[in-house]
Amino acid sequence: MDEIRNLTENRKDKIKVKIKKRITMQLLILVASILLVVVLIFAMTAAWFTNVAQTSDLVFKTESWGFDSEKITVAESSIAIAPGTSGIVPLTVDNSGGMESVKIGVTISKAAMDPELQKRIFFYADVAKTQETEVGAVEDAAAGTTTGDATTGTTVGTVAETTSRVYLGASSPENYVYTILAGQKLTMNDIYYNDVPIKWEWVYDMVGYYFRGTVNDSAETAVTVDEYVRPIAYDYEQAVFETGTEKSVHQLVKIGETAVSDFLTEISSEDGYKGNIDVAEAVTVGNQIYYPVEIDSNGYGVWAYLCTQEEVEAGISYDTGLANSTEAVTATATIILTAYNVSAETEPVNTEAQLKAALTNDKVDVVELSADVSLESSISFTEGTKVLNLNGYTLGYSGTETEYSMISVTDGATLTVTGGEVVGTSNATALSGKLNIKAFDTAGGNLVLSGVKVSGVDSAVYVQDMTSQTADSTIQIINCDLSSAQTTIVLQGNGSATVANTKMVIQDSKVYSEYYVAIIGQGNSSAEDARWGTELVLVNSEIYGYYGGLYQPQQRSVTTISKCKISGMTGIAVKGGTVNIYDSEIAGTGSAEEILAAAVLKSGYTDTGDGVYVEVGYDWTVSVTLKGENVITSNAAYAVEMVGTEGKGPGKVLIYDGTFTGAAGSANWNDYGTFEIYGGTYNGTVNGTITRYDANE
């Protein structure tokens, strides 16, 4: 049975409860632009801006050319770096000033670091990249034939080379390209990220590296290094070096049974540079051997270097010494963002006909209202990329349908809506038990709402990817004020139909429901349900639902909540997937209702009055983790409670810290699954045989 329909049946005795008057909220200022990484440093004319944030061990400095430095921040929380560790660069870029696209080039300089650290600390975009490179003679060993002229280097075509990650450096080739649509923020940190994150790593067992510089054995300075661009990795325990005690330097011979020449060919086939490394072209300077990767006639470019046994051992000693030192190492990296505007064709409209025509016009990038517009029929946006700038006006509905979506985005199309109001009709009612009137819906589409206020609907955003078997929706809701008479946001994936997940990020917004719940990950009790496979991120937002703020029953779902305020009769109800809660305030305001294992609902949930209610009643995992400065309260029941049915789940609750207050008790475990407390403050009884660990363990 449909989850929402089941909620209706379970609450018939509460239909006459007076609905709280909807809170009027002010529209937040919109943010809009597209960010795309490019390298145009020398083309820019704007001034440089600087913003520095220092951590205990790692210092990030950001520089921007052509972009407001106040829109660029590096998280101030410290990052403890050590040999062998890695993490995400805590960077936020908020381009919220206009409708036109913005391109931003991102490069990272390590020039301020100690040279030994430059060899060890690297930055990369955590995404695979495929690029085409030109090739000359190509030998087909199986066929015994060669195409092209190896002597003259005749180009015969291109080959595709895929790198597992994109390393970032200070020079133009070492960069990454982001595409962030109008109204979006680029946000990256260890808790969540809404695009490909930039990561850092301190390579332990430094066995080799690529560097950009010059190697010329006839020059006065034979080797110069401008920057270390990427590490070389292999299993050091499998390394075989030259033998002979009379040697002062022992070169690498093979890794396991793989010769150095074969190893270099293997790694260079997926390093992102043209061609493969040929050991016959190596240049020896003293006791060191350098392998050209991509160089010019003067010997300048990218070189590969494999450390000798003595250098590897010295590097291990260096890392071990740092790891055991009581003094932190300071490493400074400069993140450079270079921006410029991209012209966009804008079409002003003031009627429904003009609006629909502009949305289908390939020559128009931004459709901008110049007056209030009322729709007599729905809009279906099925292809292309467009920005709909409401421009402070209202998009309304005056049609006669009683079941409709004002705007549908499907089939991989991308629509950004910014800066105005979207109002349904008075047909929306808190007592209908249906979601007939929707402002937006998606099925395999991409939707961005920025600075938009929605009202007069049963649902503000309805994601129904189960109807799309080929694409996943991506939704970003930023600086919005969304309210509804029923369930404001419905999130449905498409199960295993696609490899990726349906993704939604709600940031700096208010989500309000006059009835039912504010946000629901809709599914049903069947393990074959095709609506799972979702990722939901809630950040710095206020979420209120009459019966519940958030209800997540979906299997194989991931929900991240950070710095939010969530409330309802039951603050949060979880019946499936993984939910991680950080630094949030969650309150259950309803009356207490005891739930026993025998009373666990097949579908839907009963309002317990808990702050966080975890129910294990399905044939899939339920896991809830609370970390940070959470404040979880219940006016009449438990701050945190878990109930389970034998043979279901498994279920798990892990509490690391926070403050928990409940009238019936601060925590309640009904002798099912795992309930572990590592720390926190508990203002009320902790009920059940709950395993409690020392917070310092």
N, C-alpha and C positions, 0 to 999 in steps of 0.2 A: 504494500500500500504506500502511496505517496506520503513522504514525511510531513508535508504541510497539511495534507488532508487528514492525516492521523492526528496532528496537533489539534486540528479543529474538533475531531471527535472526542478527544480527551479533555476538552475544555468547554463542553456544552453547558456545564453547570456554572461557568463563569462568563457567559455571553453578556449578561446584564451588568457586569462590572463597568462602572463609569470609566471611560477612556480619559486618560490624563490629557490635558490640553497640550497641544503640540508647542514645543518651545520654539520661539522665533529666534533665528540665528542670523548673524550678519554675514553677508557674502565676503569671503576672503579674496584678497587681490589675486588675480590670476598670474600663473607663471607659464610662459610659453616660448619655445624655440627648439630648433633641432641642432644637436651637437654631432659633429662628425670629425673624427681625427684625421688631420692631414698635416703636412709639413709646409708651411708657408711663412716661415720666420722672416725671410728677407723681403717678403711682399708686403709686410705689415707697416703701417704708419702710426699706429696708436702707441701710447706710452706703456712702459712696463709697470706692472704692479707686483708687490711682494707680500706674501702672507706666510709667517713662520710659526710652526707649532713644534715644540720640543718634547720628546719623550725621554724616559730614563736612560735608554740605550740608543734609540734610533731617532734621528732628527729628520723630519720631512720639511722641506722648504718648497713652496710653490711660487712660480712666476707665471704671470699672464701677460700676453701681448694682445691688445684688442678686445679684452674681456674684463669686466668689473671684478677687481680682486675681492670685493666683499661677497661676491657670489661663490667664491672658492674657499673651502675650509678643509682643514685636516684635523681629525679628531684629536682632542687634547689628552685622551687617556694614553698612558704610557704603554709602550710595546717592549717587552723584554726579549732581546735577541740573544742568541747563543749558537755556537756551532751545531749544525744539524736541524735548526728550527726554521719555521716558515710561517707566513701569515698573509693577511690581506691589507693592502694599503688603505687606511681609513680616510678616503677622499670623497667629498661631496661637491658637485658642480651644479649650481642652481641657476640656470639661465631663464629668468622669469620676466624678461623685459618687453618682449614684443612678439609679433606674429611671424616675422621673417625667420628663415632658417639661419642657423649659425654653424660654421664648421670650426672644429678645434683640433689642432695638432698636439698630440701628447708624446713627449719624449722625456727621458729621465737621465740626469747626469750624476755620475758618482765621483766627479773630479775632486770634490772636497774630502773624500775618504782617504784614509791611509792606503797606499798601494796594495798592501797585503789584504786589506779588507775588500778592495775593488776586485781582487781575484776570487773572492769567496761569496760576496753578496751580489745577487742578481735580481732583476725585476722582470716580470713577464705578464702578459695577458693570458689568462687561463682558458685558451680556446685553440682548437686546431685551425690551421689555415692552409689552403691549397692555392698554389700559384703556378703559372705556366712559365717555363724557362726554355730558351732556345737551345737547340742541340746541333752538333755537327754530325760526324759519322756515327752511326748507330749499328752495333753488331748484334745480330741475332744468332746466338750460339746454337740454339736448337736447329735452326734452319741452315746454319753454316754460311750465312750471307752477311754482307755489310752494305748499308745504305749510306750514301754520301761520300765525300772525299775527306778522309782524315788528314791528308797532307795539307790541303788548302783550307781546311776548316769550313767547308761549305755547309751552310745551314740547311738542314733538311726538314725542320719542323720544330715542334715544341713537345716537352714532356711535362706532365703534371707532377709537382712535388708537394707533399703534404708534411707540414711540421706539426708536432703535437702541441706546441705552445708558441707564442710570439714574444720573443725577448725584446725588451725596451732599452734603448741606449740614448746617447746624447745626439747622435747623428741622424740624418734624415731617414736612412733605411730602417733604423730600429725604432719603429713607432707602431701604434695600433689605431684602427679606425672604429670609432663609436658612431652609432646612429641613434640619436635620442630625439623623439618626436616632440612637436610643440607641446608645451605644458609639462614636460617631464623634468625630473631631476636625476642626475647621475649620482647614485648613492652606493658606496661600497664600504662595508665594515665586516667584522667577524661574525656578526649576528645575521645580517642579511645584505643582499645586494640585488639591484634591479637591472643589472646588465653584466656583461663579462667583467669579473673583477681583475684588478691589477694585484698581483701577488709578489711578495719578496721571499727569498730563501737564502739561508746561509749554508753553502755547500760544505759538508764535512767530507774528509778524504778528497782533498783537492788534487785530482790526478791529471787535469788538463783543462784547456780553455781555448776559445776563439778570442782573438783581439783584433782591433783595427789599428793599423800603424804601418811602419815601413821595415822591411828586412832587406838589407843590401850589404853583402859581405865585403864590398869594395869601398863603402863609404866610411868616413871617419867615425861616425856613430852607426854601427851596423844595424842595431835594432832600436826602434822607437815605438812606444805604445801610446796611442791616443786614448783608447778605452778598451776594457774587457767586456765583450759583448754577450758571450754565453758560455756556460761550463761544458766540459766534456766529462761524461760519467761512465764508469765501468766498475765491476766488482773487484776491488783491490785485492781481495783474498785469492782471486784467480789469476792475478798478474804474474808473469814470468819476466824477470829482468836478465840482462847480461850477467854472466858470471865472471869471476876472476878478481881476486883480492887486490891485484896490482892496479886495477882500474879505480880512478877517483870518481868517475861518473858512470852509472849503470843505466843504459837505455832500456825502455820497454821492448820486449821481444814478441810476446803474445799474451792474450787473455784466454786462459784455458787452452783450447786447441785452435783459437782464432789468431792468425798472424796479424801484426800491426797493419799491414797494407790492406787486408780484408776488413779489419775493424774500421779503418779510416774511410774506406769506400762505403761501408754500411752506414756510418753516422752522417757522412756527407750527402747521402742519398735522401736525407730528410732534414737538412739543416736550413733550407730556404734559400741557399745560394746556388748559382749556376754551376752545373757540372758536378763531378765527383773529385775528391782529392786523389792525386797521383803521387805516390811516394817517390817516383823517379824524378820529380821536379822539386824535391825538398832542398832547402838551403841550410847548410851547416855553418854555424858561427861559433867557433871555439868548440865546446862540448855540447852545444845545444842544437837541436834539429827543428826547423820550422817548415811547415807544410802550407803552400799557397792554396787558398780557398777561392778567393775572387780578388785579383790584384790587377794593377795597371802596369804599364811598361817600366815604370820607375820603382816597382816593388812595393807600391802603396796599396793598401786595401785590407782585406780580411785574411788572417793567417790562423792556422791551428797549431797548437803546441801541446805535446804530451810530456808531462813532468817526468824527470828521472826518478829513480828509486830514492836517491838522497833528498830530492826536493819534496817528494810525497811524505817521507818520514819527517822532514823538517816542518812541513805543513801540519802534520798531525800533532807534533810537539807544540807548535804555535797555537793551534786550536785548543788543545788540552790545557795549555797554560792560561788561555783566556777564560776557559770554562771554570777553572779552579781559582781564578783571581777574585779578590774581594772588590776590585774597582771595575765599574762598568765601562765598557768600550763605547765611545761615541762615534757613530757613523752618520754622516749627513748625505742625504740624497735630495736632489732638486728636481721637482716635477714641473716640467715646462708645458704650458698650454697656450697655443697660438690660435687666435680666433679671427674670423672675418664673416661678414654677412653675405648671404646668398640671396640674390634677387628672387622675388616670388611674384607671380602674377595674381593680383587680387581682383575679385569681381564683387562689387556691391550689389545686394539684392534687397527687395522690399516686398516681394510677393511669393506665394508658394510655387508658382510656375517658374519664376526666375531662380529660386533656390534649387529646385530639382534639376533645372537645366544646367546650372553652374556646377552641381555635384557630378554631373556626367560629362562635363567638358574637360577633355584631356589637357587643354591649354591653361586651365585655371588651377592654381595651387591653393589659394585661400579664398573661401567664400565668406563674405562679410555682410551681416545684416545692417541695413541702414534704417530699419523701422521694425516694430513688432510684426511677427509673421505667425499666422494661424494656419495649421495644416487641416485640410479636409480629408486627407488620406495619408497612410504611412509612407515613410521613406525607406527604401531598400538600397543599401550601399554595398555593392558586390565586387567591385574591383577598383584598383588604383589607390592613391594616397592623397588625402585632402585634409585641410584644416577648415573647420567651421567656426568662425569667430562671431559669437553672438553680439559682441560689441556693446554690451550693456543692455541689450534689448531682450525681449521675451519670445521664445518659440512656444506657441500654444497649440491646442488641438480643438477643432470645431466640427469634426466629422461625426457621423451618426453611429459608427461602430461602437459596440460595447465591449469588444475584445480586440485589442490592437497593441502594437509596439510603435511608438512614434518614430524611432529610428532603429533599423536593423543593420548590423554590420556582419557580413558573412564572407566565406570563400577566400580568406587571405587578404581581404581589403583592409585598409588602415584609415581610420577616421579620428581626428582630434577635434574636440569641442571645447571652446574656451569662453570665459568671460561673459556670462549672462544667465538667464533663467529658462528652465524648461518646465512647463506646467501642463499637466494632463487635464482631466475633466472632473466635475463633481461626482461622476459615477463611481469614483474610487471610494470604497467604504471599508471601515474596519471590521464590519460584521459579516461580510460576504463569504469569507473563508476561501476566496479565489484570488488568483493573480492575473486577472484579465487585462488590466491596464498597466502598460509598461512604458517607461520613458525610453530605455535602450535595451536591446537584446543583441547577443552575439552568438554565432555558431561558426567557429573556426575563423573569426575575425579579430582585428586588433583595434581596441578602443582606448582613447585617452580622454579623460575628463579633467579639466584644469580650471579652477575658479568658477565652477558651475553650481547653480542652486536648482534642485529638483523638488517638485511638490505636486500634489494632486494626482498621484498614481498609486497603484497597488504595489508596484515594484519599480525601483529606480533603475537597477541594472540586473538583467536576467541573462545568465550565461548558460546556454544549452548545447554544449559541445557534443552531447550524445547523439545529436542529429547530424553531426559532421564526422565522418569516418576518415577524413584525410588531413585535417588541420586542427590545431589547438588555438584557442583564443588567448590573447594576452591583453590584460586590462590594467590600466594605471589610473588611479583616482587621486588627484592631488589638489589640496586647498579647496575642497568641495563641501557643500552643505546639502546632504541628501536626506529626504524624509519620504515616508510612504504610509499608506493606511494599512498595509499588510506586512510583508517581509521585504525590506528595502533592497537587500542584495541576495541573489540566489546564484550559487556557484556549482556548476555541474560539469564534470569532465566527460571523456569518452572512453574510460576504461583502458583496455589494452589496444584499442584501435590504432593508436599512434604511439611512438616511442616516447615523445616528450609529454609534458603535463600541461594542463590548463593553468595559467598563471594570473594571479591578481595581486596588485600592490595598492593598498589604501594608505595614504600618507597625509598628515596635517589636515585631516578632514573631520566632519561630523556626520554620523550616520544615525538616523532616528527612525524608529518604527512605532506607530501608534498602537500596534497590536502584533501578536506573535513575536517573532524575533527580528533583530536588526539584520543579522547576517546568517545565512544558512548554507552549509555544504550539503546540498540535497542528495539523497540516495534512497535506498530501501534496504530491507533486511535480507535480501538475497545475495549470496556470494557471487552470483553471476550478474549483478547489477552493473550496467554499462556506464554509470555516471561518476565513478571514482577516477583517481588520477589527477589531483589538483594540488596546487601550491598557493597558499594564501599568506600574505604578509601584511600585518597591521602595524603602523608606525605613528606614534605621536598623534593619535586620533581619539575622539570621544564617540563612544558607541552605546546607544541606549535602545533596548527593546522592551516592550511591555512585559512579555513573558520571559524573554532572555536576550542578552546582548549578542551572544554567538552560540550557534548550535552546529557542531561538527560530528556527523555520524559516519563519514566516508572511510572506507578502507583505503590503504595506501595513499593517504593524503598527508601533507606536511603543512602545519600552520605555525607561523611565527608571530608573536605579539610582543612589541617593544614600546615602552613609554606610552601606554594607552590608558584611558579611563573607560571601563566597560561595566554596565549595570543592567539589571532587569530583575524580575522576581527570582530567577536563577541567573546569576551573572554569566557563567559559561557552562554549557553542557557538552560533554565530549563522549562519543561512543565509537570513535574509530580514528586510526591514523596516529600521527605524532604531533603533539602540540608543545611548543616551547614558549614559555612566558618569562619576559624580562622586565624588571623595573616598571611594573604596571599597577594600577589601582582597579580592583575587581570587586564588585559588591553584589550580593544577593539580597533583595529587598522584600521578597515575599514571605508568607507564613511558612513555618516548617511543616514538612510532610515526610514521614519516615518511609524509607524504601527498603524493602527486604528483597533478597535474591529471588524469591518466588514471584515478586511483583514487578520484576524488570520487564519493561514493555518490549514486545516484538518489534515495534516501530514507534518512532517518536520518543518522548521522554516526559516524565512527570516533574512538575515544578517542585523541587525540594526546598527551595529557599536558600540553597547553598551559594557560596561565592563561586567556587569551582566544583562542579559535579561531574564525576567520571563514572560511566556505567559500562560494564563489560558484559554485553549480552549478545554479541554477534560472533561469527566465526573468523574474526580477524583481530589483529593487534590494536591495543589502545595504550598509548604512552603519553604521559604528561610530565613535563619537567619545569620546575620553577626556580629561577636564579635571579640574583640581584635584589634591588630594593623594592620588592613587590609588597603591596599592602592589600591583603585579601580579607574581606569582611562578610558577615552574614547577620542580618538583623534578627533572625529567629532560629536559624539552623546552624550548619557547620561552615567554617571558612573553606575547608577542603574535605571532600568526601568521595570515597570510591565504593561502589557496589558491584558485585559480579555474580554470574551464574556458573555453576560447575560445568566444565567442559567447553567453555567459551573463552574467547580472548586469544592469548593472555593479556592481562592488564597490569600496568605499572604506573606508580606515581613516585617521583623523586623530588624532594624539597631540599634545596641547598641553603637558602636564606630567605629573609623577608619577615613580615609581621602578619600574624594570623589571628583573627578575632571572630568568634562566633558565639551567639547566645546559647546554643546547645553544646558547643565545643569548638575548639580551634581546628581539630582534625579528627576524622572518623574513618576507621577501616573496618569493613564487614567480613574480615577473615577470608579474603580472596585475592589472589595475585600478589604483587609486590608493592609495599608501601614503605618507603625508606625516608627518614629525616636525617639530614646531615647538619643542619643548623637552622637558625631563625628564632624569632620570638613568638611565643604562643600564649595568648591571653584567653585562656579557656581550656577545658579538659581535652587531653589527647586520648581518644578512645580506641581500644583495640590493642592487640599485640603488635605494635608498630616498631620495626627495627630502627633504632636511632644511632647514628654514628657521630663521633667527635668531629666537629666542623673542621678541625685541623688535620684530620687523617687524609 
